[in-house]
Amino acid sequence: MPITPTYPGLYIEEIASNSHTITAAPTSVTVFIGYTHPFQTTTFNEPVQIFSFADYERYFGGFFYSSYFAADEAAGLFGDVAMAVYQFFQNGGAVAYVVGLMSKRFLPGSPPAGNWPATAKFYNNQATAACGNVEFAALVVVDAQFQLTLTLENIVAAQGSPVETLLMADVTITYAPTAAAPVGANSTTETYPRVNFGPAQDANGLPNANSIVSVINGSSQLVTAAFTNQSQPQSEHDLLSASSSPPLTSPFVNSLSVQFVFGPAMGTPNSSPVATSGNIFDVLDFTQAMLADSPLDKLAIFNLLVIPGVTQAAVLSGASSFCLTKRAFLIMDPPINDTPDGAVYSSVQTTSISSDFSGMPKSKNSALYFPYLQSNDPRSGAVVYIPPSGTVAGIFAEIDQNRGVWKAPAGLETLLNNVTDVVPNGRMTDQRQGVLNPQGINCIRNFPGVGPVVFGARTSVSANSSFQEWKYVPVRRMALFLEQTLYANLGWVVFEPNADPLWTAIRSTIESFMLGLFKQGAFQGNTPSDAFQVKCDNQTTTQDDIDKGIVNIVVAFAPLQPAEFVVIQIAQLAGQTQTS
């Protein structure tokens, strides 16, 4: 505010600067969408931010085996989200959001319309076991591959308890693989000595720290415990009541063991579950997560979208449209059994990736990476085949951090961690990649002496002559980076007087940011004027625009095109004389 001088002397007036700083937007915040642990996921259908795989384990239960999921995964309907997230952090990823989906198969009764409640916790197929009136519910998947057993030993009546006479025992809970489990699968055992079967509080309201409910629910990663009524077992034989499941009729010998059985939705007790293709996967599970006004849509910013193993056109079409709206980039997976040329592999007729890619949606904000990868299961060390998207997303993040978003996330420096090879049906030659690359299929190859690397950097529309300006992944991602950065940092312009002082401030602010990128080598050109232009004046904003409340800003940049083809010309120098 101007001062009003009243006395002879000096006056100091602070003048606000018309320039604003711009903070660069992130470039590799990745969203993963897929089925997570049905009993240990804390929140379904909402994005949860994580910074490590340990965070994923905390919120989504980590790795798990299930024959219910195996058939659909083998059919290529979806991939292992836990493995994709693990690969992301192994290969350079730093920040991610996970949207855990719950299959209709794991919900009680008929699922409600729309998004399923995030608070749903106990499901029809949750395996249970009971000892008298104490019911245990599994937090792990019990099926033909893994058996959950609860054993009580040294059962005695406690003497001198502060509450009534209580039954006390050593509790052992074992989650172990069966003969049908994957090779190398490990067992887990939890032991809780001298817990009692009394309530969490005695008649005087004092805590019973050793109550089986308090001990199990506070520590176990395998089960929860609850009393089915107010009374508690008073003698050893109370544990053998008819309410136990399955009924325990054998003579009491101071110990007993019960096995958890399948819930009614997933099979019958002591039988293998029926796991056929189509039991788990549902297109709506995925498309509903990307609807307008969904929790994910309300996320302010993310850069990459990964839906591990999903190749269905309906899901990918919705994901492509969603990414266009959110200024994000979709990393797509190929069908699991596709080959470079469609040849028969191991007596199984396979499909050419070219044929399947022709039916996938194309977008300037997406790229396909082929083939599946061969890795080692972190749980057992066994060889597993995994979709490449989670690993590639980690490579995107690593290159962004080390080189910048303008550098193609491809080349010999993109060595894939925890990847031993591509799948046998995905190996190819230079000539075969020469057929796939022009179609926009980015190949992952294993070079002798180097290892598996990403060796392609084209968007899915690169073969379309109408989208040649967005032919390359780094060019498109650079544009998205600028869009997200300017969108997030120019809010101060709104409602400012639309005249020369504002236009000058806008130009000054954006030019300063673009100059910083130029000094990092983000653009073509030897001078700033060759590398970028920022226009905001009476040429871009006319009087008619001013009357409508519009200010137009034009930001142009000269992108760095990757050196995709290196041509070496060799000529022979003929007729040269030798000199000593």
C-alpha positions in Angstrom: 0.0 0.0 0.0 1.5 3.4 -0.9 2.9 5.4 2.1 1.9 8.9 3.0 5.0 10.9 3.8 4.7 13.4 6.6 8.2 14.1 7.8 11.5 14.8 6.0 13.6 11.6 5.7 13.7 8.1 4.3 10.7 5.8 3.9 10.9 2.0 3.1 8.1 0.3 1.2 8.0 -3.4 0.5 6.9 -4.4 -3.0 5.5 -7.8 -3.7 7.3 -9.7 -6.5 5.2 -10.5 -9.6 7.2 -13.7 -10.1 6.2 -17.0 -8.6 8.2 -20.2 -8.2 7.2 -23.4 -9.9 7.7 -26.8 -8.2 8.2 -29.7 -10.6 5.5 -32.3 -10.6 6.4 -35.9 -9.7 6.9 -38.2 -12.7 6.7 -41.8 -11.5 4.0 -42.0 -8.8 2.4 -45.4 -9.8 -1.1 -46.7 -9.2 -1.6 -50.5 -9.0 -5.1 -52.0 -9.4 -5.8 -55.6 -8.7 -7.0 -58.4 -6.4 -5.2 -58.3 -3.0 -5.3 -60.6 0.0 -9.0 -61.3 0.7 -8.6 -61.5 4.5 -5.7 -59.1 5.3 -6.4 -56.1 3.1 -7.2 -53.2 5.4 -9.1 -51.1 2.8 -10.7 -52.2 -0.4 -11.5 -50.1 -3.5 -9.6 -47.0 -2.3 -6.0 -45.9 -3.1 -3.6 -46.5 -0.3 -0.2 -44.8 -0.5 2.9 -46.9 0.1 6.6 -46.3 0.0 8.0 -49.8 0.3 7.0 -53.4 0.0 6.9 -53.5 3.8 4.1 -51.0 3.6 2.3 -53.2 1.1 2.5 -56.1 3.5 1.2 -54.0 6.3 -1.9 -52.8 4.4 -2.5 -55.6 2.0 -1.1 -58.8 3.6 1.8 -59.3 1.2 2.2 -62.5 -0.9 -0.3 -65.4 -0.7 -1.0 -68.6 -2.5 -4.5 -69.6 -3.4 -5.9 -72.3 -5.7 -9.0 -70.0 -6.1 -6.8 -67.5 -7.9 -4.5 -69.9 -9.7 -6.8 -70.9 -12.5 -7.6 -67.3 -13.6 -4.0 -66.2 -13.3 -2.9 -69.2 -15.4 -5.6 -68.2 -18.0 -4.1 -64.7 -18.2 -7.1 -62.9 -16.7 -5.0 -61.1 -14.1 -1.6 -61.1 -12.4 -0.2 -61.2 -8.9 -0.4 -57.6 -7.6 1.9 -58.4 -4.7 4.6 -59.6 -7.1 4.1 -56.5 -9.3 4.5 -54.1 -6.4 7.5 -56.1 -5.2 9.1 -55.8 -8.6 8.3 -52.1 -8.8 10.3 -51.3 -5.6 13.1 -53.8 -6.6 13.7 -51.9 -9.8 13.7 -48.3 -8.6 10.2 -47.4 -7.7 9.7 -45.1 -4.7 6.1 -44.0 -4.3 3.0 -46.0 -5.2 -0.8 -46.2 -4.5 -2.5 -49.6 -4.4 -6.2 -50.1 -5.1 -7.0 -53.5 -3.6 -10.0 -55.2 -5.2 -12.3 -57.8 -3.6 -13.8 -60.4 -5.8 -17.5 -61.1 -5.6 -16.5 -64.7 -4.8 -15.2 -63.5 -1.4 -18.3 -61.4 -0.4 -21.2 -62.7 1.7 -24.3 -63.4 -0.2 -25.1 -61.3 -3.3 -22.7 -58.3 -3.6 -24.4 -54.9 -3.4 -24.5 -52.6 -6.4 -21.7 -50.2 -6.9 -18.4 -50.2 -4.9 -18.3 -52.8 -2.2 -17.9 -51.7 1.4 -14.4 -51.1 2.5 -15.4 -52.3 6.0 -16.4 -55.8 4.9 -14.1 -58.1 6.9 -15.6 -61.6 7.3 -16.7 -63.5 4.2 -18.6 -66.6 3.4 -15.5 -68.5 2.4 -13.4 -67.5 5.4 -12.2 -70.8 6.9 -13.1 -71.3 10.6 -12.5 -73.8 13.4 -14.1 -74.0 16.8 -13.1 -75.4 20.2 -16.2 -75.4 22.3 -17.6 -71.9 22.2 -14.3 -70.3 21.0 -14.4 -69.7 17.3 -11.3 -69.0 15.2 -11.4 -67.4 11.8 -8.6 -67.7 9.3 -6.7 -64.6 8.1 -5.1 -66.8 5.4 -6.6 -68.6 2.5 -7.3 -72.3 3.3 -7.7 -74.4 0.2 -6.3 -77.5 -1.5 -2.8 -76.1 -1.4 -2.6 -74.9 2.2 -4.0 -76.3 5.4 -4.4 -74.4 8.7 -4.3 -76.3 11.9 -4.8 -75.2 15.5 -3.4 -77.4 18.3 -4.1 -77.2 22.1 -1.6 -79.0 24.4 -1.1 -79.2 28.1 -4.7 -78.3 28.8 -5.1 -77.7 32.6 -7.5 -75.8 34.9 -5.7 -72.7 36.2 -5.5 -72.4 40.0 -5.8 -69.2 41.9 -6.9 -67.2 38.9 -8.2 -63.7 39.6 -11.4 -64.7 37.8 -13.2 -68.0 37.9 -11.4 -71.2 37.4 -10.1 -71.0 33.8 -9.0 -73.5 31.3 -5.4 -72.9 30.2 -3.4 -74.4 27.3 -0.4 -74.0 25.0 -1.7 -72.9 21.6 0.1 -73.7 18.3 -1.2 -72.5 14.9 0.4 -74.0 11.8 -0.2 -72.9 8.2 1.5 -75.5 6.1 1.5 -76.5 2.4 0.0 -79.7 1.1 1.2 -81.9 -1.7 -0.7 -79.7 -4.1 1.1 -76.5 -3.0 3.7 -74.8 -5.3 7.2 -76.2 -5.1 9.2 -74.7 -2.3 6.2 -73.2 -0.5 7.0 -72.6 3.2 5.0 -73.2 6.4 4.3 -70.7 9.2 4.0 -71.6 12.8 2.8 -69.4 15.7 3.0 -70.5 19.4 1.2 -69.0 22.3 2.1 -70.6 25.7 -0.2 -70.7 28.7 -3.2 -68.8 27.4 -6.5 -69.2 29.1 -10.1 -69.4 27.8 -11.5 -66.7 30.0 -13.0 -63.4 28.8 -10.8 -60.3 28.1 -12.0 -58.8 31.4 -12.9 -60.4 34.7 -16.1 -59.8 36.7 -14.5 -56.7 38.2 -13.6 -55.2 34.9 -9.9 -55.9 35.3 -8.0 -57.0 32.1 -7.2 -60.6 31.5 -4.0 -60.2 29.6 -3.7 -63.9 28.9 -7.2 -64.4 27.5 -7.0 -66.3 24.3 -9.0 -63.6 22.6 -6.7 -60.8 23.8 -3.5 -62.8 22.9 -4.5 -64.1 19.5 -6.2 -60.9 18.2 -3.2 -58.8 19.3 -0.5 -60.9 17.8 -1.6 -63.6 15.3 -1.1 -63.1 11.5 -3.0 -66.3 10.9 -6.3 -66.2 12.8 -8.7 -64.2 14.9 -10.6 -65.5 18.0 -14.0 -64.8 19.5 -16.4 -66.3 22.0 -19.6 -67.4 20.4 -21.5 -66.8 23.7 -20.9 -65.3 27.1 -19.9 -68.5 28.9 -16.4 -69.9 28.7 -15.2 -73.6 28.9 -14.7 -74.6 32.6 -13.2 -78.0 32.0 -11.1 -79.9 29.5 -14.2 -81.7 28.2 -15.9 -78.4 27.4 -13.5 -78.1 24.5 -14.9 -81.3 23.0 -18.5 -80.1 22.8 -20.7 -80.7 19.8 -20.3 -77.1 18.8 -16.7 -77.7 17.8 -16.1 -77.8 14.0 -15.5 -80.4 12.9 -17.1 -82.3 15.9 -14.4 -83.8 18.2 -15.4 -87.2 19.4 -12.0 -88.8 20.1 -11.1 -89.5 23.7 -9.6 -86.6 25.6 -5.8 -87.0 26.1 -4.8 -83.6 27.3 -4.3 -82.2 23.8 -6.4 -81.8 20.7 -6.0 -80.6 17.1 -8.5 -79.1 14.8 -8.2 -78.2 11.1 -9.8 -75.1 9.6 -12.4 -76.0 7.0 -13.7 -74.2 3.9 -16.6 -71.9 4.1 -19.8 -72.7 2.2 -19.1 -70.3 -0.7 -15.8 -71.9 -1.6 -16.3 -75.6 -1.1 -17.3 -78.2 1.5 -15.4 -79.3 4.6 -12.4 -81.6 4.0 -12.7 -81.4 0.2 -10.8 -79.5 -2.4 -12.3 -76.3 -3.6 -13.6 -76.0 -7.2 -11.3 -73.5 -8.9 -12.2 -73.0 -12.5 -11.5 -70.1 -14.8 -13.8 -67.2 -14.3 -14.4 -67.8 -10.5 -12.5 -64.7 -9.5 -12.0 -62.2 -12.4 -14.8 -59.7 -13.2 -14.4 -56.8 -15.5 -16.6 -54.6 -13.3 -14.2 -55.1 -10.4 -11.6 -53.1 -12.3 -13.7 -50.6 -14.3 -15.6 -49.5 -11.2 -12.3 -48.5 -9.6 -11.7 -46.0 -12.5 -15.1 -44.3 -12.7 -15.6 -40.6 -12.4 -15.8 -39.5 -8.7 -14.3 -42.8 -7.6 -11.8 -42.6 -4.7 -9.0 -43.1 -7.3 -10.4 -40.3 -9.5 -10.2 -37.9 -6.5 -6.5 -38.6 -6.1 -4.8 -35.3 -7.0 -2.0 -36.7 -9.1 -0.4 -39.9 -10.2 1.8 -40.6 -13.3 1.7 -44.3 -14.1 -1.1 -46.9 -14.1 -0.4 -50.6 -13.8 -3.1 -53.3 -13.9 -0.9 -56.5 -13.7 -1.7 -59.2 -16.2 -5.0 -57.8 -17.3 -5.4 -57.8 -21.1 -9.2 -57.6 -21.5 -10.1 -54.8 -23.9 -13.0 -53.6 -21.7 -10.6 -53.0 -18.8 -7.8 -51.5 -20.9 -10.2 -49.2 -22.7 -11.5 -47.8 -19.5 -7.9 -47.5 -18.2 -6.8 -45.6 -21.3 -9.6 -43.1 -21.1 -9.0 -42.7 -17.4 -5.3 -42.0 -18.0 -6.2 -39.3 -20.6 -8.4 -37.6 -18.0 -5.8 -37.8 -15.3 -2.8 -36.9 -17.5 -1.2 -40.3 -16.6 0.5 -43.0 -18.6 -0.7 -46.7 -18.8 1.8 -49.5 -18.9 0.1 -52.6 -20.5 0.9 -56.3 -20.3 0.7 -58.8 -23.1 -1.3 -62.1 -22.9 0.8 -64.6 -21.0 1.1 -67.2 -23.8 1.8 -64.9 -26.7 4.9 -65.4 -28.9 6.7 -63.1 -31.3 5.5 -65.0 -34.3 2.6 -67.2 -33.2 4.5 -70.4 -33.6 3.6 -73.6 -31.7 5.6 -73.7 -28.5 5.9 -76.9 -26.3 3.1 -78.5 -28.3 0.7 -75.7 -27.3 -0.8 -73.5 -30.0 0.0 -69.9 -29.1 -1.1 -66.5 -30.5 1.1 -63.9 -32.1 1.5 -60.8 -30.0 0.9 -58.8 -33.2 -2.6 -60.4 -33.5 -3.6 -59.8 -29.9 -2.2 -56.2 -29.9 -4.4 -55.3 -32.9 -7.4 -55.8 -30.6 -6.1 -53.8 -27.7 -7.1 -50.1 -27.3 -4.5 -47.6 -28.6 -3.7 -44.4 -26.8 -1.0 -41.8 -26.9 -0.9 -42.2 -23.1 -0.1 -46.0 -23.1 2.6 -48.4 -24.1 2.7 -52.2 -24.3 5.7 -54.3 -23.1 6.3 -57.8 -24.3 6.8 -60.6 -23.2 6.2 -62.0 -19.7 9.3 -62.3 -17.5 11.0 -65.2 -15.7 11.7 -64.5 -12.1 12.3 -66.1 -8.7 9.4 -66.3 -6.2 10.6 -64.3 -3.1 8.7 -66.8 -0.9 10.2 -70.0 -2.1 12.9 -69.2 -4.8 10.9 -71.2 -7.3 10.8 -70.0 -11.0 7.7 -68.0 -11.7 6.4 -66.2 -14.8 5.3 -62.6 -14.1 3.7 -59.8 -16.3 6.3 -57.1 -17.0 4.3 -54.0 -16.1 5.3 -53.7 -12.5 9.0 -54.2 -13.3 8.9 -51.7 -16.2 7.2 -49.1 -13.9 10.1 -49.4 -11.6 12.5 -48.9 -14.5 10.5 -45.7 -15.5 11.0 -44.4 -11.9 14.7 -45.2 -11.9 15.4 -43.5 -15.2 13.4 -40.5 -14.2 15.4 -40.2 -11.0 18.9 -40.8 -12.6 18.4 -39.2 -16.0 15.1 -37.3 -16.2 11.6 -38.0 -17.6 12.9 -36.9 -21.1 15.2 -39.9 -21.3 13.7 -43.0 -22.8 13.2 -45.7 -20.2 15.0 -48.3 -22.4 18.5 -49.4 -23.4 21.3 -51.4 -21.9 21.2 -49.4 -18.7 17.7 -50.7 -17.9 18.9 -54.0 -16.4 15.9 -55.7 -14.8 16.4 -56.7 -11.1 15.0 -60.0 -9.9 14.5 -61.1 -13.5 16.5 -64.0 -14.8 15.2 -64.1 -18.4 12.1 -63.6 -20.5 9.7 -66.5 -20.7 10.8 -69.2 -23.2 8.0 -68.4 -25.6 8.9 -64.7 -25.7 12.5 -64.9 -26.9 13.2 -63.2 -30.2 15.8 -62.2 -32.8 16.7 -58.8 -34.2 14.7 -59.5 -37.3 11.6 -60.5 -35.3 11.8 -57.3 -33.2 12.1 -55.4 -36.5 8.6 -56.6 -37.2 7.2 -55.9 -33.8 8.8 -52.5 -33.0 7.1 -50.5 -35.9 3.8 -51.8 -34.6 4.4 -50.1 -31.2 5.2 -53.3 -29.3 8.1 -52.7 -26.9 10.2 -55.7 -26.5 12.2 -56.9 -23.4 15.2 -58.9 -24.4 18.0 -60.8 -22.8 21.3 -60.0 -24.3 24.4 -62.2 -23.7 26.7 -60.7 -21.2 24.2 -58.0 -20.3 21.0 -59.6 -19.0 17.3 -58.8 -19.5 16.7 -55.1 -20.5 13.8 -53.0 -21.8 14.6 -52.5 -25.5 11.7 -50.4 -26.9 10.3 -47.0 -26.2 7.2 -46.4 -28.4 3.7 -45.5 -27.4 0.8 -47.8 -28.6 -0.2 -45.2 -31.3 3.3 -45.0 -32.8 2.2 -46.9 -36.0 -0.6 -44.3 -36.6 0.6 -41.6 -38.9 -1.9 -39.1 -37.2 0.1 -39.4 -33.9 3.7 -39.2 -35.0 4.4 -36.3 -32.6 3.6 -38.7 -29.8 5.5 -41.7 -31.3 7.9 -42.1 -28.4 7.3 -42.7 -24.7 9.7 -40.0 -23.4 8.2 -37.3 -25.6 4.7 -38.0 -24.4 5.7 -38.3 -20.8 7.6 -35.1 -21.0 4.5 -33.3 -22.3 2.4 -34.9 -19.5 5.1 -33.7 -16.9 4.8 -30.1 -18.2 1.1 -30.2 -18.2 0.9 -31.6 -14.6 3.5 -29.1 -13.4 1.9 -26.0 -14.9 -1.6 -27.1 -13.9 -0.5 -27.6 -10.3 1.5 -24.3 -10.1 -0.6 -21.6 -11.9 -3.6 -21.5 -9.6 -2.5 -18.1 -8.4 -3.4 -16.6 -11.8 -7.1 -17.2 -11.3 -9.0 -13.9 -10.6 -5.9 -11.7 -11.1 -6.5 -8.6 -13.3 -6.2 -9.8 -16.9 -3.7 -7.3 -18.3 -0.1 -6.7 -19.1 1.3 -7.0 -15.5 -0.3 -10.4 -15.2 0.9 -11.6 -18.6 4.5 -10.4 -17.7 4.4 -12.3 -14.4 3.1 -15.5 -16.1 5.9 -15.4 -18.8 8.5 -14.7 -16.2 7.4 -17.5 -13.9 7.2 -20.2 -16.7 10.3 -19.1 -18.5 12.3 -19.4 -15.3 11.1 -23.0 -14.8 11.7 -23.9 -18.5 15.2 -22.4 -18.4 16.0 -24.7 -15.4 14.9 -27.7 -17.5 17.0 -26.5 -20.5 20.1 -26.4 -18.3 19.4 -30.0 -17.3 19.4 -31.0 -21.0 15.7 -31.6 -21.2 15.2 -30.1 -24.7 16.7 -29.9 -28.1 18.5 -26.7 -29.1 21.7 -24.9 -28.3 20.0 -21.8 -26.9 16.8 -21.3 -24.8 15.1 -19.6 -27.7 15.7 -22.8 -29.8 14.5 -25.1 -26.9 11.3 -23.5 -25.7 8.9 -20.5 -26.1 6.4 -19.0 -23.7 3.8 -16.6 -25.0 1.2 -14.7 -23.0 0.4 -11.2 -24.3 -2.2 -9.3 -26.4 -1.5 -11.6 -29.3 -2.5 -14.8 -27.4 -5.2 -13.1 -25.3 -7.5 -10.8 -27.3 -10.0 -8.3 -26.0 -12.8 -10.8 -26.6 -10.9 -13.3 -24.4 -10.5 -10.7 -21.7 -14.2 -9.9 -21.8 -14.9 -13.6 -21.3 -12.4 -13.9 -18.4 -9.9 -16.0 -20.4 -6.1 -15.7 -20.4 -4.3 -17.8 -23.0 -0.8 -19.2 -22.3 1.2 -20.9 -25.1 4.2 -23.1 -24.0 6.1 -24.8 -26.7 9.1 -27.1 -26.3 11.5 -28.9 -28.6 11.5 -32.5 -27.3 14.4 -34.9 -27.3 13.9 -37.8 -29.7 15.6 -41.0 -28.6 18.4 -42.3 -30.9 16.4 -45.5 -31.7 18.4 -46.5 -34.8 22.2 -46.2 -34.8 23.7 -46.4 -38.3 27.4 -47.0 -38.7 28.8 -46.4 -42.1 32.1 -48.0 -42.9 34.1 -47.2 -46.1 37.4 -48.5 -47.4 40.1 -46.0 -48.1 41.5 -47.2 -51.4 44.8 -46.2 -53.1 46.5 -44.9 -50.1 50.3 -45.3 -50.0 52.1 -46.5 -46.9 54.6 -44.1 -45.3 57.2 -44.9 -42.7 
